[in-house]
């Protein structure tokens, strides 16, 4: 087993999952590609902001307690 194999972080998958979840959710609501991409982009921003806020709160709690 190569140590380089275990050096890959699971967080590299986060942007891919963010895009896929946003596009799939938008595709369940709309049929046209322009609307799917527009809504997917909006949901991607919302999900990224939510994850950032959770990460920030957890970071602040870990450093101040």
N, C-alpha and C positions, 0 to 999 in steps of 0.2 A: 504494500500500500504506500502510495506516494504522499508525503506531507503536503505537497501543493494541492492535492485533491481536497484536503480538509481545510485549506486556507481560504476557500471561497466562502464569502458571507452569504447568508440567506437573504440579506437585505437587497441584493442585486435583483432579486425577483420582484421586489415591491413595485417599481414603475411599470413593469409588464402586467402585473396583476391589477394595478390601478387602471390602466388603459383598457384591459379586457373587461373588467367588471363594469366600468363606465359605459363602454360601447354596448355590452350585452343588455344592461339595464335600459339604455336609451332605445335600443332596437326593440325591446318589448313594448315600448310606448308609441313608436313611430314606424312608418313604412318607407319613407323617403330618406336617401342617404344624406342629403344636406341637413335635414332635421336630426337624424341620428348623430352625425358628427357634431352638430352644434350642441345638442343636449348632452352628448358624451363628454365634450369638453367642459361644459358647465358642471356636470357631476364629478368629473375628475378633479376640478378645482375645489369643489366642496369636500370631497373625500380627503384630498391632500391637506386641506386646511384643518379638517377635523383630526386627522392623524397627527399633524404638527402640534395642534393644541394639546392633545393627549400626551404626546411626547414631552412637550414643554412643562406641563403640570407634573408629570412623573419626574422629570429632571429636577425641577425646583423642589419637589418634596424630598427627593433623595439627597440633595445638597444642604437643605436647611433643617433636616431632622437629625 
